[in-house]
Amino acid sequence: MAYKFLGIIPDTGKDDSPTMWLHEETGDLLIQSYKATKEEVKECQEVGSVPGHSTDVPDHETIIRLPAAMLKYIPRQDGDAADAAPST
């Protein structure tokens, strides 16, 4: 299997469950989390990114809001999550 479960937001309810997985072959993170609100997207667009780069969000992309409690599951350079939950 190419995916590894990294973690779920602590004290999550049954249906409200930001979760993170790692694609072990590519190193990509797959994140289930809250969609940014229209206001949050607008504020991100106002801040912008690289000069000259569009601030539009293409249909095949989205902006998500990752709760701070999930940051501990992001893998470090050594390849290990800071506080990884056991794999299932």
N, C-alpha and C positions, 0 to 999 in steps of 0.2 A: 504494500500500500504506500502511495506517495505522500499521504497526508498524516500529520501528527497533531493531535489535540494539544494545545498549549494551555488554555485556561478559559474560565468563564467568570463573569463578574461575581465577586463574592456576594453571598446572601441574595442571590437571584431568585426570583419567583419562577414558577413553572413555565409561564409564557413570556416572560420579559428577561431575555437571556443573552446579552452581548457575549459573544464567544470568539475565540481566535484559534486558527489552525496554521500550521506551517507546511508548505509544499516542500518536502525534503529534497527533491531533485533540483528545483529551481531556486529555493530560498524565499519564494514569495509568501507573503502573509495573506491569509483569507480571513476577513473580519466581518462578523455579523454584529451590527451595532445600530444605533439610532440614526435615522436620516437627519441631516442638518435641516433646521427650519428654513423657511424662505428668508427670514430676517438674518439668520446666520450665514446663509449663502451670499446674500446681498453684502453683508459686512466683509466677508472674505473677498468678494469681488472688488469692493472699494479699496481694500488693502493691496490687492494685486499680488503679483509674484515677480517674475523676471521682466524687466522693462521690455515693452513691445509685444509681450505674450498676451493672447486673448484671455479675458477673465470669464468667458462663457464656459459653462459646464456641458460638454457634449452629451448626447443622449446615451452613449455607451459608458458614461462615467457618472459618478455621484460624489457628493461630499458627505462623509459620515462624521458623527460626533463620537469619539472614543472616550469613555469615562476614564478619568485619571487612574482609577483603581485597576484598569486593564494594562497600564503601561508596564507593569512588572512582568507581563507575559511576553513582551517583545524580546526576541533573542538578542543576546549580546554578541560582540565580535567573536568571542570564543565558541559561539554556536549553541550556547545554553541560555535558556530563559532565566531571568533574574530570580524568579520564584515559580518555576514551572509546576503546574499541577500534574499528577500522575496521568500517564497515557491510558486511554480506554480503548 
